[in-house]
Amino acid sequence: MRMLDADREQSIRVLQLYLTPKEATELLQGLTELLRDPEASEHVHVFAHDMSRELSFSILTAKKLQESAEYSEVERRIFAEK
């Protein structure tokens, strides 16, 4: 598991997430969609009702890590963390 604070371009070690029922449903639907083909280069967004916050997520696999050129420098740095 890797978590990125995109605003600060740094890793997050512990994250607490508080979702509305609608947001939780969108998260579940997004994960279900991504798990249909975990190797696909896809990601999903869940937005707060007022668009003030955004959750972006994808499935990370060993194969995707080997082909990490598609990820940003910040993402590659976080993926390399232990």
NORFEN-V879712 format. One record per residue. N is the residue number from 1. SS is DSSP state (A for helix, B for strand, O for the rest). PSI is psi in whole degrees, -180 to 180 (999 if undefined). NEAR is the number of other C-alpha atoms within 12 Angstrom. Layout:
N|SS|PSI|NEAR, N|SS|PSI|NEAR
//
This chain:
1|O|132|18, 2|O|138|24, 3|O|133|26, 4|B|129|26, 5|B|98|19, 6|O|-30|17, 7|O|-42|11, 8|O|-6|10, 9|O|51|16, 10|B|160|19, 11|B|151|23, 12|O|128|19, 13|O|-38|14, 14|O|131|11, 15|O|130|13, 16|O|132|8, 17|O|128|12, 18|O|114|13, 19|O|146|19, 20|O|164|14, 21|A|-39|12, 22|A|-44|15, 23|A|-41|23, 24|A|-39|19, 25|A|-43|15, 26|A|-38|24, 27|A|-48|28, 28|A|-45|19, 29|A|-41|18, 30|A|-44|26, 31|A|-42|24, 32|A|-43|18, 33|A|-47|21, 34|A|-36|23, 35|A|-13|21, 36|O|-32|13, 37|O|82|17, 38|O|-24|20, 39|O|-10|20, 40|O|145|18, 41|O|70|22, 42|O|158|22, 43|O|166|22, 44|B|149|23, 45|B|142|23, 46|B|128|27, 47|B|147|22, 48|O|156|20, 49|O|-30|14, 50|O|9|9, 51|O|16|11, 52|O|-16|9, 53|O|153|16, 54|B|138|21, 55|B|123|26, 56|B|136|21, 57|B|156|27, 58|O|171|29, 59|O|128|26, 60|O|127|28, 61|O|166|20, 62|A|-41|13, 63|A|-44|14, 64|A|-37|20, 65|A|-37|21, 66|A|-31|15, 67|O|45|16, 68|A|2|21, 69|A|-25|15, 70|A|-10|14, 71|O|156|19, 72|O|168|16, 73|A|-43|15, 74|A|-44|23, 75|A|-46|24, 76|A|-39|24, 77|A|-43|20, 78|A|-38|24, 79|A|-30|25, 80|O|-11|16, 81|O|152|16, 82|O|999|9
//
